[in-house]
Amino acid sequence: MVRRKRVLGAAFAAATALTLTACGQSSGNEAPARLDPIKVAAILTTQSAGFGYPEMADAIKARAAAINAAGGIQGRTIEVTVCNDGVDATTAGQCARDAVAAGAVAVVGGITVEGDAITNALRPAGVAYITPTPLSRGDFTSPISFAIGGGSPVIYTGLGVTLVRDYTCEKIDTITSSGPGAQQTVGFVRAGIASAGSQLNGDHSISDVAIDFSAVVASVAGDGADCVALILPAEQAARAIPALRLGAPGIRIGAALASVTPDMMRVLQSQADNIALVDAYYPVTSDRPALKQFTAEMARYTPASVPDPLALQSWGAMNLLGKVLENIGAPITRASVLAELAHTGPIDSGVTDPELSFQTPNPSKDYPRVFNTGFLDIITRNSQYALVKPGFSDVAPVLKGL
């Protein structure tokens, strides 16, 4: 059980901030006039007893720093304040209330399972929540939630589709951790497989602290599976993949891209090749201009950083918010940001489907705030991500039936 973490600097103004101040015109010896910064909050899990993603916070700040260096928005800098929710609902809610009290016009997210607490605190104040990775019910349903990725419903439905459609898998098993939500995620894989004309062959669960995967691999092989979908965090996938290569070398492996990290590929080398991956985001190694921009900005802000898929997601969320702020002709307020997000046509975050629009909610009753229902087919080659084919595949019709 993850212990409650105290967020450093519980007051919003005392939390980690990125502030670069723009100068106005001055004359003589007068000090230059300063415009108030545009306040943005970042709420995510940067540290906890179980996991943390500080690189996602760094990516948000790196994008804001680049915007500020280019002159800011309407002559105003963006001030980012990061609050670590520590995988604790009470802390997450306080982070959101602190953001409201400090005057944040929007909140940018990252990986967090506390989306319910965050959206519940932000909604009464009308503060938009831009999340790259929806995980909680609030992310999927709250009217102030704007998800730029499709989360598990899209990724794992897409994984089921691609294993049948692109790799002609006939007997697909899943390996899942015993954590919360695992069986719901298996349901997404099952739905994707069924939509492609097949059915799930077997489902195998393992403790979320397991180290030895030999027994579960033997069970998968005993099922006669020709493919296996891993529904595991990267730490466990790093153990499952070598075990599968050793105990069931003929079985194709599929996973969400977040489960197979660049660091993992460098360590596992050839064992991590030819894994079928699915993601809503372009690979960090893509030659798209925005991906090169991401890499350069991260290198300037955190020189020791390695391009990371999760950092890319939060960078894209901040990039999208920056474009929204630029588009607002009226004063930049919570209300104008919310209206711009809700009523503007396609906004290109640079890292995912360029036709992303928040104008029309998803018809799925359980996932109305999943606007991006596209996924990319990706494969690992020589410790790199490679697109199998250009363009996004759409799972909207499948989600509608869930």
SULLINBEL-V826995 format. One record per backbone hydrogen bond with DSSP energy under -0.5 kcal/mol. NH is the residue of the N-H (numbers start at 1). CO is the residue of the C=O. E is the energy in kcal/mol with one decimal. If there is no record, write none. Layout:
NH:CO:E
NH:CO:E
This chain:
7:5:-0.6
14:11:-1.3
15:11:-0.7
15:12:-1.0
16:82:-0.6
18:80:-2.0
19:17:-0.5
24:33:-2.6
30:27:-2.0
33:25:-0.9
35:22:-0.5
38:77:-3.4
39:37:-0.7
40:79:-2.8
41:106:-2.2
42:81:-2.7
43:108:-1.5
44:42:-0.5
44:83:-1.6
45:111:-2.3
46:44:-1.0
53:45:-2.3
54:46:-0.6
56:53:-1.4
57:53:-0.9
58:54:-2.3
59:55:-1.8
60:56:-1.7
61:57:-2.2
62:58:-2.5
63:59:-2.1
64:60:-2.0
65:61:-2.6
66:62:-1.9
67:63:-2.1
68:64:-2.6
69:65:-2.4
70:66:-1.3
71:68:-1.7
72:67:-2.6
73:76:-3.2
74:72:-0.5
76:73:-2.1
79:38:-3.0
79:77:-0.5
80:18:-1.5
80:78:-0.6
81:40:-2.1
81:79:-0.5
82:16:-2.5
82:80:-0.5
83:42:-2.9
85:44:-2.0
85:83:-0.6
88:85:-1.2
92:88:-2.7
93:89:-2.5
94:90:-2.0
95:91:-2.7
96:92:-2.1
97:93:-2.4
98:94:-2.7
99:95:-1.9
100:96:-2.1
101:97:-2.5
102:98:-2.0
103:99:-0.6
103:100:-1.2
104:99:-2.4
105:39:-2.8
106:39:-0.6
107:128:-2.7
108:41:-3.1
109:130:-2.8
110:43:-0.6
112:110:-0.6
118:114:-1.9
119:115:-2.8
120:116:-2.4
121:117:-1.4
122:118:-1.9
123:119:-2.5
124:120:-0.6
125:122:-0.8
126:122:-0.7
126:123:-1.5
127:122:-1.6
128:105:-0.7
128:126:-0.5
129:144:-3.1
130:107:-3.0
130:128:-0.5
131:129:-0.8
131:146:-1.1
140:136:-1.7
141:137:-1.7
142:138:-2.3
145:142:-1.9
146:129:-3.0
147:369:-0.8
148:131:-2.0
149:131:-0.6
152:134:-0.7
154:150:-0.8
154:151:-0.6
155:151:-2.7
156:152:-2.2
157:152:-0.6
157:153:-0.7
158:154:-2.6
159:155:-1.9
160:156:-1.8
161:157:-2.1
162:158:-2.9
163:159:-2.1
164:160:-1.2
165:161:-3.1
166:162:-2.1
167:162:-1.0
168:164:-0.9
169:163:-2.5
172:199:-0.6
173:171:-0.5
173:227:-2.3
174:202:-2.1
175:229:-2.1
176:204:-2.8
177:231:-1.3
178:206:-1.1
182:179:-1.5
185:181:-1.9
186:182:-2.1
187:183:-1.7
188:184:-1.2
189:185:-1.9
190:186:-2.8
191:187:-2.2
192:188:-2.3
193:189:-2.6
194:190:-2.6
195:191:-2.3
196:192:-1.1
196:193:-0.5
197:194:-1.6
198:193:-2.2
201:172:-3.0
202:172:-1.1
204:174:-2.5
206:176:-2.3
210:207:-1.8
213:211:-0.6
217:213:-2.2
218:214:-2.0
219:215:-1.8
220:216:-2.0
221:217:-2.6
222:218:-2.3
223:219:-1.2
223:220:-0.5
224:221:-1.5
225:220:-1.4
226:171:-2.1
227:171:-1.8
228:252:-2.4
229:173:-3.0
230:228:-0.6
230:254:-3.0
231:175:-3.2
231:229:-0.6
232:230:-0.5
236:233:-0.8
237:233:-2.6
238:234:-2.1
239:236:-1.3
240:236:-2.6
241:237:-2.5
243:239:-1.5
244:240:-2.4
245:241:-2.5
246:242:-1.9
247:243:-3.0
248:244:-2.5
251:248:-1.9
252:226:-2.3
254:228:-2.6
255:276:-2.3
256:230:-0.6
257:278:-2.2
259:256:-1.9
260:257:-1.8
261:259:-0.5
265:261:-2.3
266:262:-2.0
267:263:-1.7
268:264:-3.2
269:265:-2.1
271:268:-1.9
272:269:-1.9
273:270:-1.6
274:380:-3.4
275:272:-0.5
276:253:-2.5
276:274:-0.5
277:275:-0.6
277:378:-3.5
278:255:-1.1
279:376:-1.4
282:351:-2.5
286:283:-2.2
291:288:-0.6
292:288:-1.8
293:289:-2.3
294:290:-2.5
295:291:-2.2
296:292:-2.3
297:293:-2.7
298:294:-2.5
299:295:-2.0
300:296:-1.8
301:297:-2.3
302:298:-3.2
305:302:-2.6
312:308:-2.2
313:309:-1.4
314:310:-1.6
315:311:-2.4
316:312:-2.5
317:313:-1.8
318:314:-2.3
319:315:-2.5
320:316:-2.5
321:317:-2.1
322:318:-2.4
323:319:-1.8
324:320:-2.2
325:321:-2.8
326:322:-2.0
327:323:-1.6
328:324:-0.8
328:325:-0.7
329:327:-0.6
333:331:-0.9
337:333:-2.3
338:334:-2.5
339:335:-2.4
340:336:-2.3
341:337:-2.3
342:338:-2.1
343:339:-2.0
344:340:-1.5
347:356:-2.9
349:347:-0.8
356:353:-1.5
358:344:-0.5
361:359:-0.6
362:368:-2.3
369:140:-2.8
370:367:-1.7
371:147:-0.5
371:369:-1.1
373:371:-0.9
375:393:-2.2
376:279:-3.3
378:277:-2.6
378:376:-0.6
379:386:-2.9
380:275:-1.2
381:384:-2.8
384:381:-1.1
386:379:-2.2
388:377:-2.7
389:377:-0.7
393:375:-2.8
395:373:-2.5
398:395:-0.6
399:395:-2.4
400:396:-2.1
401:397:-0.7
401:398:-0.9
402:399:-1.5
